[in-house]
Structure formats: C-alpha cells, structure tokens
Amino acid sequence: MPHAVSMPATGLQALILCGPGSSFPTFTSNPDENPKALLPIANRPMVWYPIDFCYRTGITNITLICPPSAANAITTALNTNPFLTGLPHPRPDLVAPQGLDQNTGTAEILRLPEIRELVTSDFVVLPCDLVCELGGDKLLQAWMVKAASLPDLLGDGEPPYCNGGLGVWYETKAATPIKGEETDFIATAPMPKPAVPTATDSLLPHLSYLTYSMPKDSLNDLVEQKSGFPIRHGLLRSHPKLKMLTTHRDAHIYILPKWILDFVQENERLESIGEDVIGWWAKANWETGLFGKLGLRKVLEGLTEKPEVNKTAGGNAIMTESSLLDSPKARESPPSDFRKRQGNGLLAKPTEPIVPPILAYIHPSHADAPLLRRVDTAQLLLAVSLQLAKLPSIEEAGLEAASPFAHSKKVAYPDGVKPRTTITRQDSLIADNVMVEEKTSIKECVVGANCQIKEGAKLFQCLLMDGVVVGKGCKLTRCILGKRSGVGEGSTLTDCEVQENLLVEPKTEDKDSKLMSSSGLEASEQEMQDALEDLDEGDDDSVMLG
C-alpha cells in the first residue's frame, strides 16, 4: 500500500497528540480501553493517518503522546493492528507522561518535563484525528522558504532565535459540509508577492501572515461583551489590508520552532496551542508591548533559565516571579557569540531579537483540492469514511496514480460475498473476512473486518466497525455501528449510533438515536443513600410547612 514515500530526513520531530475523544461519547465511553486514536476511519485506525502524513513529509522521528491510562490499548494496537504493524521503520514511539490526563490542555503538554526533554529540534504538532491528503513536504518547503531562518537551520543553535512558525486552516463549507462543525475566526494579511513566478504546485500563493486567531465561540462571546468587534489601531497600522475568515477551521497542523517550548514555559496561563500560543504569538507581531509582556525577549535571546530561589526558614521564596524580570540575568545583553556573527554573510543574525513570523496556510476549497479534514465527531467520522471509500483502489488506479489513502482492493475478500448481492464498489469499501449473504444490498458503505451481513439486509451510507453482525432483513441508513455490536433481524435504524458490544433487539425501529448500554450508569450505593436522604429532608420540610 502506498502509505509512505521515501524522502530525505527533514531533521524535524513530530508529536501526535492522542486525546480522550470526548466528542465520540457512543464509541469512547471508556477512553482508556477504546481511545479515540484507534477509532476506524475507512477501516484504518484514526492515528494511522497523521503517522502516514509524517512519513510522506519525510519525518521519521515520530512520537505519540497519550495519557498513561490509554497507553496499553495504543501499545497493543501498534503491535497487532495490520495497518500499524505495516508502517515503515523507524516505527513511532509512544510516550505517556505521568502528569498527563484526559483534561490536560495541548499547551500544558509542552510544559511536561518528559516532553521538554524529548524535543531537541524544531517540531511538528499534529492531532490524532487529522486526515490530510496534502503532501506535508510541500508545507515544509513553504515554511522553510517563508518562515524559517537560514542561520537557525544551518547555524549552531545559538540565540537570538529567528525561526517562525506555520499553521494550517481549511474551509468547512466545502463539498461535504457538516452541520454544527466547529469553526475558527482568523484574520490574515497578505505577504509580499514573489519577484519570480512560483511553481504551479507550490503552496506559497496560499500563505499569509496570521494576525488574529480564536475559536468562533470566543469571537461570539467577545462581540456580545463589546457590542461589536473591536479592532486595534496598531493592527491596522501594521497591516492595512486584512482578510477575515469565519467559516474556516484550524487543522491543528503546526510547524513550530524549538523556542516555543520556552515561550510556553514562561507563560503559564497558556493552556491550548491553537487558541493561546498561536493567538498570542500572532498578536505579538503587531500589538505594542506584548513583546515584553509575554517574555519574548528573554525567550528569543535564550535567557529563560530560572534564577536560584532562596527560601527563608519558613519556606517562603525570596525571589518571586515578578522579580525574575528584574534579575541581573534578565537584564543581560544577548550572548556575545551571535553579535560576532553579524558579518558572517548568510549566517548573520540580527543584533536585536524581533518576533519571528507566524504564517497561515489557507487550504484551497475547490472540488479537486486534496482532502484535509479533522475527524472529531461521529458525523465527520461517517462523512470522511464514505468520502475515502470513493477513492479508486490501487488495483483500479495503479500504484503510482492511487491516492495515499487508497486500499489495495474495494472488496478485500471476494469469496465471502454470496451470489445475488448488490455492492456498489465505486463508493463502498469491504474489509477482510466479511461474510455477505444473498439478497443483500450495500450502497455507499464502509464495512470493517470480520463483519457478517445476513440475508436480505439493506445498508445505505453506513459505517460498520470490526466484528459487527447485521441481522436478516435489517434496513440501516446513515448509521455507525461500533465494534462487535449486533442488530437484531428485521430492525430499521436511521441516523443512529450503536455502541460497541451492544445487541439491538430484533424488530427495533429507531431514528436519530445513540443506542448505548446502561452498564456503568447505575447509581452507586453512596449516591442512592444521598438521594434517599434528600427525599427524607424534602418530606420533613413538607410536614413542617403543612
């Protein structure tokens, strides 16, 4: 399968954040045993897609980061799932820091000691739910041309640090819009046009300076609070031409310089990379005073080491955080080493640090643009899986022309399909060891491995995870069925989600429902006792009032 391309090593590291999957309550009710990163998208584990993106970019130093409670499940998948065991070498590493739990913010992850020790170069941060057909090598080239600093790339790693960053946004109102999909608000400013024409496949025309970034919900709150959207004069002075986008979404693809770790460490209030780190960095390029308030001078000059903190007999620190800025170390000039390099041609660095640029790549939204989507809701899981099912297989298109997400065959196990069945192969995907009985109809569906479709069943635009059993004569429309679930014969389900291992009773008719087991939802003895006490108190109050 063409899931990796042989490319020169980039020297960058990749961190793939494997979150809890709270937006998939039906399928990740126990995120430790069934983490979001292992949910199937078009029959491949979700985390396979960002790993594949890294290999196609030329990045082989890949680390998956997850909470310790989910480490066993992901480790098992890395060692047993055929798509993950088939990854090229070197294989991804898995790190489960002790301080990481299901509620840790993405920026807070970068503060963990294990992660700070792990990252030794500029790096890429990706979410585990990313599906990106775009070649990461082109993104990397765009970053190197417009945001990276040649002295930083080729020098000895001495300050001041000049490398900038790059983020990716895409249009949500594309060919397959999803109702209720999250969007972000961004404001961008045009970059100078190149003096020479760019290649037709270059991403440079789609780059711009990022000046403002926040989730759409935060924008709505701000507009409500201020009765309008306030625009600072400093922004207009720095960037007279602005483009404001409200239907795009942050793909959470970030190419970041190593100094961003110190920036996050210096600003403990930063919780998320997208909203806080990128948002404040973008503002620091034009808002007067932020350069100092955010400690960027210290960070870029390499003066972020904490001074010794002396404690009194009572254990109170003498030097506080505020006195840190006034310490002799903070007032030092940049190291003399880099000032001597000012006449060193290409490797010359500026005498005074400036805020490196943060760029935005706005992915084009035309019909034939490469697929770029985050898959963090059940609706997106279904829509993107069905979209990938329409890709021609390697058998049909050939190895060179096939998409990196193409499967070897549309029907992996033809012998399991009985005669007198209807499967629309151009828009369906049937995995290994699937048994399909006679008189069945499968249209625009993705069927996982080891599923059984009984006689007379009709499936339309459905996603079946591994080991699902669909009973005789069932009619399923736009449904997602979890692993090893079963639908009793004669059932009719429309727009439903079925939890893994759940057996739907025969002849069930349901629509727009999440069918889940009540197991684990029962009240504990303590909760029952508290409820009874509340009732008793309520009765006493009634008597007294009477």
N, C-alpha and C positions, 0 to 999 in steps of 0.2 A: 504494500500500500504506500502511496506517495505522501507519507506524513512527515517526512523530514527531507531537507535539501542540504547537500554537502556544501558548506560555506566556510570561509576563513573565520577563525575565532575573533570576536569583537573586543575582548578584554572587559566586557561588562558582565555584571551579575544580574540575575533575575530573582525576584521574590514574588511568589504566588501566594496570595492570602486566601486561605480556605476558611470562610466564615461559617456561622451557625446555620444559615438557611431559614431564618425566622419567617421569610416570605413564602415558604413552602410548608405550611402547617400540616397539610394532609400527608406529606411524604417524609418530613423530617421532625415528626413529633418527638422522636428520640434522636437528637442530633449527634450523640456520641456513637451510637451503633449505625445510624444512617445519615452521615453528614451530607450536607448539600453538595459538596465537591464530587460525590460519587453518583449523584442522580444522572440517569442516562439522557443524553441529547442525541437523537438519531442513532441510538444503540451504542454510543460510546460514552464512557464516564465523562462527566462535565469537565473535570480537571484535565482531561486529555487535550482539550482544545487550547488552553493557554500554554501548556507544555509544548504542543506542536508549534504554536506561534513562536516560541523561543528558539526551537531548533531551526525553523525557517528563517529566523533573524540572524542566526549564527551564534546564538548564545547557548553555551553548554553548561555553564555554571548556574544551575537552577536549584532553588530551594523552595520547598513547600512549607508554609508556616500554618500550624493549626493548634488548637487548644490541646493540652495533654490528654483530655478525656476522649478526643477523637483520633488520637494517634494510632491506636491499634487497628481501627477499622480502615484507615487510609493505608497503613503499612501492609495490611493483608491484601488490599486491592492492588497495591503496587507490585506485590509478589505473585498474584494469582490471576488478575484480570488480563485476558489475552491482549487487549489493546495497550495496556500499560506495561506488560512484560515485553511487548514487542518494540518498545521505544529504543532508540539507538543509545550507545554508550558515549560519554558517561551518563549514567542514569541520574534522575533528580534525587536530591537529598530531602529528608523530612526533618524539620525542627519543631519541637513542641515546647516552647518556653514555659517555665513553671508559673510565671506571672501572667500568662495569657488565659483569658476565659472567653465565654461566648459574648460578653458585653464590652470587651476591650476595643477602643477606637483604633482606627488604622494608623493615625499618627502616634498614638501611645505605643503601638507595636514597635515603632522605630526607636523608642526610648529603652526598650528592654535590653539588659546587658548582653544577652545571647545574640541579639540581632546586631547591636553595635559592634560586637566582636566579629560577627560573621561578615559584615560588609566591609570590604577593603578597597573598593573602587567605585566609580560611577555605576549606577544600577538602574534596573527597570522594575517597576512595581506593577503587578497585574492582579485582577480579581480572578477567582476560580471559575466565575460564571461567564467569562468572555468567549465569544465566538467571533473570530476575526480572520476573514479570508485574505485581507490585505497583507501583502508581504511586509513583514517587520523590518526587513533590510532597507526598504525604501524610507521608512520612518526614521531609521537610524542614520541614514545618509542625510536626510533633511536636517536632523538635529545637529550632526557634525558640521554641516555647511553653515547653518544659521545661528546656532545657539552654543555650540562647543567652542572652547578656546584652544587654539593650537599650542600655546605654552603649557596649558594644563594637560592636553592629550600627550604631548611629546616631552614635557619637562620632567622635573624630578619631584613633582608633587608639593612644592613649596608654595606658601601663600605669597600674595593675595590670590584667592581662588576666583576664577573668571568663568568657569563653565556654567551655562544656563540650563534650562530645562524645557521639556516639551510635554504637553498633554493632548489628548485626542477627544473630540466631540463628534457626534453624529446626529443626523436628523431623525426624529421619531415619527414624523408624519410622512413616512416613506410608502412604498408599495403595499406593505402589510402593517398598517398602524394598529396598535394595541390600545384599547380603551383603558384609561387610567394609568398608563405608563409614566413613570417619573420623568421629569424634565428639569433642566437647569437653565439659569439665566447667565449669559456671558456677554461681555462687551469686548470687542476686538478693535484694533487699529491696524491699518494696512502697513505692510513692510515696504521698503523701497523696492522698486521694480529692478530686476537684474539687468545689467548692461548688455548681456548676451542672451539669446533665446535659450530656454531650458528644453530638456528632452520631453517628448510627448508623454512619457510615463512618469515624469518627475512629480513629486508632491509639493515642490516649492511654491507653485502658484496658489496652493491651498493653505499656506502658512500665514499667520498674522500675529501681532503682538497681543497677548492677553492682558487686559486692563482691569477686568472685573469678573468675578465668578462666584456664584452662590446658587444653592438649590432654589427651585421655583417657589417652594413653600416659604423659604426665608424671605424671598423677594415680596411675596404677597403680604407677609407679616410687616415688613418694612413699609410698604406702600400704605397699609392700613394705619400703621402707627404715625407716619408722617403726612398722611393725606396726599400722597404723591411720591414720586421717586426723586430724591434729591441728588443732583449731580454737582460735584465739587468743581470749582473754577480751576483748580490745579489739574484736574483730568482733562478739561477742555484746552487748557494752555499747552499741556504736553502732547495731547492727541486731538487736534481739531476735527479729524474725521473719525467717527466711531460707527461701528455696526453692532446693533444689539439684537441678540438672538434669544428667543424664549421657547422654542419647540425642539431645541437640541438637547442631547443628554451626554453627560460625562461618561466616557467609556472606561474610565479608571485605568487607562494606559498612561503611565508616567515614566519618562526618561529623566532621571534625577542625578544631579552631581552629588558626590560623597559628602560635601559640606552641608548638605541639607540635614544630615543626622545631627550635627552640632546646632543647627538652627532650631530643630525640634526640641533638642535638649535644653536650649536656652529659653525657650518659650513654653513653659509647662501647661499653659492654658490651651494650647493647640491639641485638639482631640482627633480630628479627621484629616487625612491628606487632602482630599478634594475640596472641602469647604474651607478649612482653616489654613493649612500650609500653602496650598496653591492660591487661595483667595487673598491672603495677606501678602504673599510674595508679589502677586500681580499689582496690588495697591502700592507696595513699596517702591515700584518703579516710577511713580508719579506723585504720590502724596508726600508733601513736605513733612519731615520729622519722623516718618516711620523707619527710615534707615537706622536712626539711633535708638528709637523706642523698642524695635524688635531685636536689637543687639546684632544687627547685620555687620557692622564694622568689626566687632570682635570676631564674629564667625569667619568673615572673609579674610581677615588678617591672621587667622589661626591663633587667636588669643582667648580661647574658650576654656582653658584649663581653670578649674576652681582653685582659689587660694586655700591655704591651710586654715581650718576653722578651729580656733582655740575655744575651749569651753571653761566656764567657771566651775567652781566646786559644786554648784547646784546643777550643772549640766547644761546651762544656757550658752548658746553660741554668742561669741563676741562679735564676729563679723557676720552681718546679715546679708540677705540677697541684695538689698539696696546699696550696701557699702561695697559690694563687689564691683560696681561700675566705677567707683572712685578709687579703687585699689591701684597701686603702682603698676601692677601687671596690665590692668585695663588701659592705663594711660600710655603704655609703651608705644613707641613707633613700631611700624612693621619691621620684621627682621631685615638686617642689612643685606642679607643674601640676595633678596629679589631686587633691591634697589640697584645693585651692581649689574643686574642683567638688563638694564634699560637700553643699553646699546648693543644688545645681542641679537639684532635682526628679528627673525621670525619668532624667537622665543622670548622676546621682550615683553614685560608685563607693565601694567600701568603703575605710576608712582603712588596713586591713591586708589583704594578699592571703590568700585561702583557696583550697583545692584545688577547682577547678571540678568539677562532677559529670560522671561518665561513665555514660551510660544504656544500657540494653539493651532493644531491641525484640524480643520473642519472637513470632515469626510463628505465627498460629494454624494448627492442623493438621487442621481439619475438611475434608471432601471437596471443598467448593466454594470453598476458600480459593485466592487467586491462586497460581500456580506460583512457587516460589522454590527454586532448587537450584544448587549448584555442580556443574560437569561436568568432573571432573578424573581420571576413569578411563574405560576402554573400556566397562565395564558401564553407567556413568552416561550415557555418550555414546549408547549404544543405547537405554537406557530413556527418557531425556528426549526423544530424537528421535522415538521411537514415541509418546510422550505428546503431543508437539506435532502429530504427524500426525493426531491425532484431533480437533483443533480444526476447527470448521466454517470453510470458506473464506469470503473476502469475497463471492464470488459467491453463496454459500448464505445467509450471515447478514446481509449488508448492511454498508456501510462503518462505520456508527455502532455497531452491535452487535458487530462482529467483535473478536476478541482482537487486541492489538497484534502478536502473533506469527502471525496468520493469513496464509496465502498467498492470492494472487488466485484461483487455481483448484487443485483437488486433482490434476488431470491437466493439466499446462501445455500439452502438445502432443498433443491427442486424435488427430490424424491419424497419429501414429506407432504407435498401438495397433491391431493387426490384429483382424479378427473372431475369434470363438470363443476369447476370452481371459477370464479371471476376475480382476478387480481390485476389492478391497473398498475403495471410495472413502471410506467413512466413517472408516477408520482407516489410510489409505495416502496417500502424497504422491509424485507422479511429476513430476520436473522437466522443463525444456525439452529438446527434441530427443532424447527417449528412444524407442528403437525396440523394440517388444514384438511378438514373433512369435506365431503361432497356438498354441492348446492350452497356453498358459502360465497359471500361477496365481500371483497376487501378493496376499498377505494380510498386513495389518499391517506394511507395509514403507515405507521411505523410499528412493527411488531418485534419485540425483543426475543432473545434466545429462549428455547425450551417452552414456548407457549403452545397451547392447544386451542384450536378454534373448531368447535363442534359443528355438526351438520346443520345447515340452514341458517347459520348466523350471518348477520349483515353488519359490517363495520364501515363507517364513513368518517374520515378525518379524526381518527383516534390514535392515541399513543399507548401502547401496551409495553410495560416493563417486563423484565425476565420472569418466566415461570407462570404467566397468567393463564387461567383457564376460562374460556368463554363458552357458556352452555349452549345447548341445542336451541335454535330458533331465536336467539337474542338479537336485539336491534340496538346498536350503540352508535351515537352520533356525537362527535366532538368531545369525547371522553378521554380521561387519563386514568389508567389502571396501574396501581402500584405493584411492586414485585410480589409474586406468588399469591395474588388476590384471585378471587373466583367470582364469576357472575352466573347465578342460577339460571336454568333453562327458562326460556320464554320471557325474559326480562327486557324492558325497554328503558334505556337510560339516555338522556340528552344533556350535554354540557355538565357532566358530573365528574367528580374526582373520587376515586376509590382508594382507600388506604391500603398499604401492603398487608398481606396475610389476611385480609378481610374477605369473608364469604358473603356475597349479596344473595339474599333469599330468592328462590325461584319466583318468576312472575312479578318481580318488583318493577314498578313504574315510577320513575323519578326524573326531575329536571332541575338544573341549576343547583345542585347539592354537593356537599362534601360528605361522602359516606365514610364515617370513621368509627372505630371501635370505642366503646365506653371504658375499656380497660385502662386503668390508671387515672380515671376521672372520679372515682368514688371518693367520698369524704373520709378522712382519717378519723380514728376514734376521738382524738382531741377536738377536731373540727365539729364532729357530731355533738360532743359534750358542750362545746361553746354555744352551738346553735340551740340546744335544749335549754341552757341557762338563759339565753336571750329570750326564749319563749316564756320561761317561767317569770322573768322580770316583767315582760310585757303583760302577763296575766295579773301579776301583783299590782301593776300600775292601773289596770282596768278596774280592779276591785276598789282601789283607793279612790279613783275618780268617781266610781259609782256611789 
